[in-house]
Amino acid sequence: MRPRRALVLPLVLAALAATGSAHAAATARVAALQVGLYSHGLYRGPIDGIAGPATRRAVRRLQLRARIAVDGVPGPQTRRALGRFGRHPFGSRPLRRGRIGWDVAALQFELAAHGFPSGALDGILGARTDAALRRFQKWSAVRVDGVAGRGTFAALAAPPPRPTLRLSWPIQPASVGSPFGPRGDRFHSGIDLVAPKGTPVYAARGGKVVWADWAEGGWGFLVVVDHGDGERTWYAHLSRIDVRKGVWLDVGVRIGAVGATGDATGPHLHFEVRVRGASVDPLLALP
């Protein structure tokens, strides 16, 4: 099916203003700028949407290389110097698989911020971004067609989801080694709790175990607990699992032990909270 051409920028801007999320849009623009600078080998910091000193230095290096005014401001000439990664403002065209550009990088950042990360933030709408886009469309109850158009942009203008249930720490004491959010050129969908191998891991809230097995995709030994209201907690990289799928648990019941299985460089618990499939910051639900 051919995507509808009549779109989107005025509608997107109006939706952003209506929801009070202009700051989020600005953050996506900075993230798109960072992706463009990264593609030219000028920026190696995190794609975090924050216009800090490293981003401004990279802009000046690009301007110097392009022989334009060196002022650290990413204006039209600077955008042109980025080539294909500086083209197409976010919301100016429908986005589908195969698209490349500034707007794709902004889309990837917005999807991640709304709980649907798609791997590397690289400004290229490939298979993983297409899959994340479709998951977000389903989550947002808009047409699931893999084309970011009017409905998708309007949904992205809404605030990101938040946890609705209170949780307990799954490890005591807990030390956060890597927080939720941007990490390098990717987006970390949970928090990493650093602890020695074998440290007991406990259910953060009562619920039903819906997964207790090895999981592909780098998770290693994984337990997932459904707490109702569309909310689940994920416990990954375990060295052992002490529960079975289908059992009901109370808060504080031991479900396994810290390990480094799957894609892990050292012992820690990757702890994730999902609301109807969208990853949210677990620290918002923890005391």
The 8 nearest C-alpha neighbors of each residue, nearest first, counted from 0:
[[1, 2, 144, 3, 146, 145, 95, 4],
 [0, 2, 3, 4, 146, 144, 95, 93],
 [3, 1, 4, 0, 146, 93, 148, 95],
 [2, 4, 5, 1, 6, 93, 148, 0],
 [5, 3, 6, 2, 93, 92, 1, 148],
 [4, 6, 3, 7, 92, 149, 93, 148],
 [7, 5, 4, 149, 8, 92, 148, 91],
 [6, 8, 10, 90, 149, 9, 11, 91],
 [7, 9, 90, 11, 91, 10, 12, 6],
 [10, 8, 12, 11, 7, 13, 6, 90],
 [9, 11, 13, 7, 8, 12, 14, 149],
 [12, 10, 8, 14, 13, 9, 7, 153],
 [13, 11, 15, 9, 14, 10, 8, 16],
 [12, 14, 10, 16, 11, 15, 9, 17],
 [15, 13, 17, 11, 16, 12, 153, 10],
 [16, 14, 12, 156, 20, 18, 13, 17],
 [15, 17, 13, 19, 14, 18, 12, 21],
 [18, 16, 14, 15, 19, 13, 20, 12],
 [19, 17, 15, 20, 16, 157, 14, 156],
 [18, 20, 16, 17, 21, 15, 22, 14],
 [19, 21, 15, 23, 22, 18, 156, 16],
 [22, 20, 24, 23, 15, 19, 25, 16],
 [21, 23, 25, 20, 24, 26, 19, 27],
 [22, 24, 26, 20, 21, 25, 27, 109],
 [25, 23, 27, 21, 26, 22, 28, 20],
 [26, 24, 28, 22, 27, 23, 21, 29],
 [25, 27, 48, 23, 29, 24, 28, 22],
 [26, 28, 105, 30, 24, 25, 29, 48],
 [29, 27, 31, 25, 30, 26, 105, 32],
 [28, 30, 48, 32, 26, 31, 27, 33],
 [29, 31, 48, 27, 33, 32, 28, 46],
 [32, 30, 104, 28, 34, 105, 29, 33],
 [31, 33, 29, 35, 30, 34, 36, 28],
 [32, 34, 30, 36, 31, 35, 37, 46],
 [33, 35, 37, 31, 32, 36, 121, 38],
 [36, 34, 84, 32, 38, 37, 33, 81],
 [35, 37, 33, 39, 41, 38, 42, 34],
 [38, 36, 42, 34, 40, 39, 35, 41],
 [37, 39, 35, 36, 40, 34, 41, 121],
 [40, 38, 36, 37, 41, 35, 81, 42],
 [41, 39, 37, 38, 42, 36, 43, 35],
 [40, 42, 36, 57, 39, 37, 43, 60],
 [43, 41, 37, 36, 57, 44, 40, 54],
 [42, 44, 37, 45, 41, 40, 183, 53],
 [43, 45, 42, 183, 46, 53, 54, 184],
 [46, 44, 183, 47, 184, 182, 181, 43],
 [47, 45, 184, 30, 48, 33, 183, 181],
 [46, 48, 181, 45, 49, 30, 182, 26],
 [47, 49, 30, 26, 29, 27, 46, 50],
 [50, 48, 47, 51, 29, 26, 30, 54],
 [51, 49, 54, 29, 48, 55, 52, 53],
 [50, 52, 54, 49, 53, 55, 56, 48],
 [51, 53, 55, 54, 56, 50, 57, 49],
 [54, 52, 56, 55, 51, 57, 44, 42],
 [55, 53, 57, 56, 52, 51, 50, 58],
 [56, 54, 58, 52, 71, 57, 53, 59],
 [57, 55, 59, 53, 58, 54, 52, 60],
 [56, 58, 60, 54, 41, 55, 59, 42],
 [59, 57, 55, 61, 71, 56, 60, 62],
 [60, 58, 71, 62, 56, 61, 57, 69],
 [59, 61, 57, 63, 62, 58, 64, 56],
 [62, 60, 64, 58, 59, 63, 65, 57],
 [63, 61, 59, 65, 67, 69, 64, 60],
 [62, 64, 66, 60, 61, 65, 69, 59],
 [63, 65, 61, 62, 66, 60, 67, 59],
 [64, 66, 62, 63, 67, 61, 80, 77],
 [67, 65, 63, 64, 62, 68, 69, 61],
 [66, 68, 62, 65, 69, 63, 76, 77],
 [67, 69, 70, 62, 66, 63, 71, 59],
 [70, 68, 62, 59, 71, 63, 67, 72],
 [69, 71, 72, 68, 59, 62, 58, 73],
 [72, 70, 59, 58, 55, 69, 73, 56],
 [71, 73, 70, 74, 58, 55, 77, 59],
 [74, 72, 77, 78, 71, 58, 75, 76],
 [73, 75, 77, 76, 72, 78, 79, 71],
 [74, 76, 78, 77, 79, 73, 80, 85],
 [77, 75, 79, 78, 74, 80, 67, 73],
 [76, 78, 80, 73, 74, 79, 75, 62],
 [77, 79, 85, 75, 81, 80, 76, 74],
 [80, 78, 76, 81, 77, 82, 85, 75],
 [79, 81, 77, 78, 82, 76, 65, 85],
 [80, 82, 85, 78, 79, 84, 35, 83],
 [83, 81, 80, 79, 84, 85, 86, 78],
 [82, 84, 86, 85, 100, 81, 99, 101],
 [85, 83, 100, 101, 35, 82, 81, 86],
 [84, 86, 78, 81, 101, 83, 82, 79],
 [87, 85, 83, 101, 84, 100, 88, 82],
 [86, 88, 102, 101, 91, 89, 100, 85],
 [89, 87, 102, 91, 90, 101, 86, 92],
 [88, 90, 102, 91, 87, 105, 101, 106],
 [89, 91, 8, 7, 92, 88, 11, 102],
 [90, 92, 8, 88, 89, 7, 87, 93],
 [93, 91, 90, 94, 6, 7, 87, 148],
 [94, 92, 148, 147, 146, 95, 4, 91],
 [95, 93, 147, 146, 98, 92, 148, 96],
 [94, 96, 146, 98, 145, 97, 147, 93],
 [95, 97, 124, 125, 98, 129, 94, 126],
 [96, 98, 124, 125, 95, 99, 123, 94],
 [99, 97, 124, 96, 95, 123, 94, 100],
 [100, 98, 123, 122, 103, 124, 97, 84],
 [99, 101, 84, 103, 122, 102, 83, 86],
 [100, 102, 84, 85, 104, 31, 86, 103],
 [101, 103, 89, 105, 104, 100, 88, 87],
 [102, 104, 122, 106, 100, 105, 101, 99],
 [105, 103, 122, 31, 107, 101, 106, 102],
 [104, 106, 27, 102, 31, 108, 103, 107],
 [107, 105, 103, 109, 104, 108, 110, 102],
 [108, 106, 104, 110, 105, 109, 120, 103],
 [107, 109, 105, 111, 106, 110, 27, 112],
 [110, 108, 112, 106, 111, 107, 105, 113],
 [111, 109, 115, 113, 107, 108, 112, 116],
 [112, 110, 116, 115, 114, 108, 113, 109],
 [111, 113, 109, 114, 110, 108, 159, 115],
 [114, 112, 159, 110, 111, 115, 109, 160],
 [113, 115, 278, 277, 111, 112, 279, 116],
 [114, 116, 111, 110, 131, 113, 277, 117],
 [117, 115, 111, 110, 118, 186, 114, 131],
 [118, 116, 128, 127, 131, 115, 119, 107],
 [117, 119, 185, 116, 120, 127, 186, 128],
 [118, 120, 185, 184, 121, 117, 186, 116],
 [121, 119, 184, 185, 122, 107, 104, 118],
 [120, 122, 123, 119, 34, 104, 38, 184],
 [121, 123, 104, 103, 100, 99, 120, 101],
 [124, 122, 99, 121, 125, 98, 103, 100],
 [125, 123, 96, 97, 98, 128, 99, 103],
 [124, 126, 128, 96, 127, 123, 129, 97],
 [125, 127, 129, 128, 130, 124, 96, 131],
 [128, 126, 130, 117, 129, 125, 131, 118],
 [129, 127, 117, 131, 130, 125, 124, 126],
 [130, 128, 126, 132, 127, 131, 145, 125],
 [129, 131, 127, 133, 128, 132, 126, 134],
 [132, 130, 128, 134, 133, 129, 115, 117],
 [133, 131, 129, 135, 130, 134, 128, 145],
 [132, 134, 136, 130, 145, 135, 131, 143],
 [135, 133, 131, 137, 136, 132, 138, 130],
 [134, 136, 138, 132, 133, 137, 139, 131],
 [137, 135, 133, 139, 141, 143, 138, 134],
 [136, 138, 140, 134, 135, 139, 143, 133],
 [139, 137, 135, 136, 140, 134, 275, 276],
 [138, 140, 136, 137, 141, 135, 154, 151],
 [141, 139, 137, 138, 136, 142, 143, 135],
 [142, 140, 136, 139, 150, 143, 137, 151],
 [141, 143, 144, 136, 140, 137, 150, 151],
 [144, 142, 136, 133, 137, 145, 141, 146],
 [143, 145, 146, 142, 133, 136, 147, 132],
 [144, 146, 133, 129, 143, 95, 132, 147],
 [147, 145, 95, 144, 94, 148, 93, 2],
 [148, 146, 94, 151, 93, 95, 145, 152],
 [149, 147, 93, 151, 150, 146, 152, 94],
 [148, 150, 152, 151, 7, 153, 6, 147],
 [151, 149, 153, 152, 148, 141, 154, 142],
 [150, 152, 154, 147, 153, 148, 149, 155],
 [153, 151, 155, 149, 154, 150, 148, 11],
 [152, 154, 156, 150, 151, 155, 14, 11],
 [155, 153, 151, 156, 152, 157, 150, 139],
 [156, 154, 152, 157, 153, 151, 109, 113],
 [155, 157, 153, 15, 154, 14, 152, 20],
 [156, 158, 155, 154, 18, 159, 153, 20],
 [159, 157, 160, 156, 20, 155, 18, 113],
 [160, 158, 113, 157, 112, 161, 114, 155],
 [161, 159, 113, 158, 279, 162, 277, 274],
 [160, 162, 279, 163, 159, 280, 283, 274],
 [163, 161, 164, 284, 279, 274, 283, 160],
 [162, 164, 161, 165, 284, 230, 274, 228],
 [165, 163, 162, 166, 284, 230, 226, 228],
 [164, 166, 284, 285, 163, 167, 204, 162],
 [167, 165, 203, 285, 284, 204, 164, 168],
 [166, 168, 203, 285, 169, 204, 286, 165],
 [167, 169, 170, 203, 285, 166, 171, 173],
 [170, 168, 201, 203, 200, 202, 167, 171],
 [171, 169, 173, 168, 200, 172, 201, 199],
 [172, 170, 173, 168, 169, 200, 199, 174],
 [171, 173, 170, 174, 168, 194, 169, 192],
 [174, 172, 171, 170, 192, 175, 168, 193],
 [173, 175, 192, 193, 176, 172, 194, 191],
 [176, 174, 192, 191, 177, 193, 173, 178],
 [175, 177, 191, 193, 192, 174, 178, 190],
 [176, 178, 191, 190, 175, 179, 192, 187],
 [179, 177, 190, 180, 175, 191, 176, 189],
 [178, 180, 189, 190, 187, 280, 188, 177],
 [179, 181, 187, 186, 178, 182, 188, 112],
 [182, 180, 186, 47, 187, 185, 46, 183],
 [183, 181, 185, 186, 45, 187, 184, 180],
 [182, 184, 45, 185, 46, 181, 44, 186],
 [183, 185, 46, 120, 119, 45, 182, 186],
 [186, 184, 119, 182, 183, 118, 120, 181],
 [187, 185, 181, 180, 182, 116, 188, 111],
 [188, 186, 180, 179, 189, 181, 182, 185],
 [187, 189, 179, 278, 186, 180, 271, 190],
 [190, 188, 271, 179, 270, 187, 280, 269],
 [189, 191, 178, 179, 270, 177, 269, 192],
 [190, 192, 269, 177, 176, 268, 175, 193],
 [193, 191, 175, 268, 174, 267, 176, 173],
 [192, 194, 267, 174, 176, 191, 175, 268],
 [193, 195, 267, 266, 192, 198, 196, 257],
 [196, 194, 198, 266, 197, 257, 193, 267],
 [195, 197, 258, 257, 266, 198, 194, 256],
 [196, 198, 256, 257, 199, 195, 258, 238],
 [197, 199, 257, 256, 196, 195, 194, 200],
 [200, 198, 256, 255, 197, 257, 201, 253],
 [199, 201, 256, 255, 169, 170, 253, 254],
 [202, 200, 253, 169, 251, 252, 254, 203],
 [203, 201, 251, 250, 204, 252, 169, 254],
 [202, 204, 167, 169, 166, 250, 168, 201],
 [205, 203, 250, 202, 166, 206, 167, 249],
 [204, 206, 249, 250, 248, 226, 202, 203],
 [205, 207, 226, 225, 248, 247, 224, 204],
 [206, 208, 247, 225, 224, 246, 209, 248],
 [207, 209, 224, 244, 245, 246, 210, 223],
 [208, 210, 244, 223, 224, 245, 207, 225],
 [211, 209, 223, 222, 244, 208, 212, 221],
 [212, 210, 222, 244, 221, 243, 223, 242],
 [213, 211, 220, 221, 210, 214, 222, 240],
 [212, 214, 220, 219, 221, 215, 211, 218],
 [215, 213, 219, 218, 221, 220, 212, 216],
 [216, 214, 217, 218, 219, 213, 261, 220],
 [215, 217, 218, 214, 261, 219, 262, 213],
 [216, 218, 262, 261, 215, 219, 214, 263],
 [219, 217, 261, 235, 214, 236, 216, 215],
 [261, 218, 220, 260, 236, 213, 214, 217],
 [221, 219, 213, 237, 236, 212, 235, 214],
 [222, 220, 235, 234, 212, 211, 213, 219],
 [221, 223, 211, 234, 210, 233, 224, 235],
 [222, 224, 233, 210, 209, 232, 208, 234],
 [225, 223, 208, 232, 207, 231, 209, 206],
 [224, 226, 231, 207, 206, 227, 230, 208],
 [227, 225, 206, 230, 231, 205, 224, 207],
 [226, 228, 229, 230, 225, 206, 231, 207],
 [229, 227, 230, 226, 274, 275, 163, 164],
 [228, 230, 275, 227, 274, 231, 226, 225],
 [231, 229, 274, 228, 226, 273, 227, 275],
 [232, 230, 225, 273, 224, 226, 272, 274],
 [231, 233, 272, 224, 271, 223, 273, 234],
 [234, 232, 223, 271, 270, 222, 272, 235],
 [233, 235, 270, 222, 221, 269, 223, 268],
 [234, 236, 221, 269, 218, 237, 268, 220],
 [237, 235, 260, 219, 259, 220, 258, 218],
 [238, 236, 258, 257, 220, 239, 235, 256],
 [237, 239, 258, 257, 256, 260, 259, 236],
 [240, 238, 255, 237, 256, 241, 220, 258],
 [239, 241, 255, 242, 254, 256, 211, 237],
 [240, 242, 255, 254, 239, 253, 243, 256],
 [243, 241, 254, 240, 211, 244, 255, 246],
 [244, 242, 211, 246, 245, 208, 241, 210],
 [243, 245, 208, 209, 210, 211, 246, 242],
 [244, 246, 208, 209, 207, 243, 247, 210],
 [247, 245, 208, 207, 244, 243, 248, 242],
 [246, 248, 207, 206, 208, 245, 249, 205],
 [249, 247, 205, 206, 207, 252, 246, 250],
 [248, 250, 205, 252, 251, 204, 206, 247],
 [249, 251, 204, 205, 202, 203, 252, 248],
 [250, 252, 201, 202, 249, 253, 203, 204],
 [253, 251, 201, 202, 250, 249, 254, 248],
 [254, 252, 201, 200, 255, 251, 202, 199],
 [253, 255, 241, 242, 201, 200, 240, 252],
 [256, 254, 240, 241, 200, 239, 253, 199],
 [255, 257, 199, 197, 200, 198, 239, 237],
 [256, 258, 237, 197, 196, 198, 238, 268],
 [259, 257, 238, 237, 266, 196, 236, 260],
 [258, 260, 266, 236, 263, 265, 267, 237],
 [261, 259, 236, 219, 258, 237, 263, 220],
 [219, 260, 262, 217, 218, 263, 236, 259],
 [261, 263, 217, 218, 260, 264, 219, 259],
 [264, 262, 259, 265, 261, 260, 236, 266],
 [265, 263, 259, 262, 266, 260, 267, 261],
 [264, 266, 259, 263, 267, 258, 193, 196],
 [267, 265, 259, 258, 196, 195, 257, 194],
 [268, 266, 193, 194, 192, 257, 258, 191],
 [269, 267, 192, 191, 257, 270, 235, 236],
 [268, 270, 191, 235, 190, 234, 192, 267],
 [271, 269, 234, 190, 189, 233, 268, 191],
 [270, 272, 189, 233, 232, 281, 190, 269],
 [273, 271, 232, 281, 279, 278, 231, 233],
 [272, 274, 278, 277, 276, 231, 230, 279],
 [273, 275, 230, 277, 276, 229, 162, 278],
 [276, 274, 229, 277, 230, 273, 138, 231],
 [275, 277, 273, 274, 278, 138, 229, 114],
 [278, 276, 114, 273, 274, 275, 115, 279],
 [277, 279, 114, 273, 188, 272, 276, 274],
 [280, 278, 272, 161, 273, 114, 281, 277],
 [279, 281, 282, 179, 283, 189, 272, 278],
 [282, 280, 283, 284, 272, 279, 271, 285],
 [281, 283, 285, 284, 280, 286, 190, 179],
 [284, 282, 281, 280, 285, 162, 161, 286],
 [283, 285, 165, 282, 281, 166, 162, 164],
 [284, 286, 282, 166, 283, 167, 165, 281],
 [285, 284, 167, 166, 282, 168, 165, 283]]
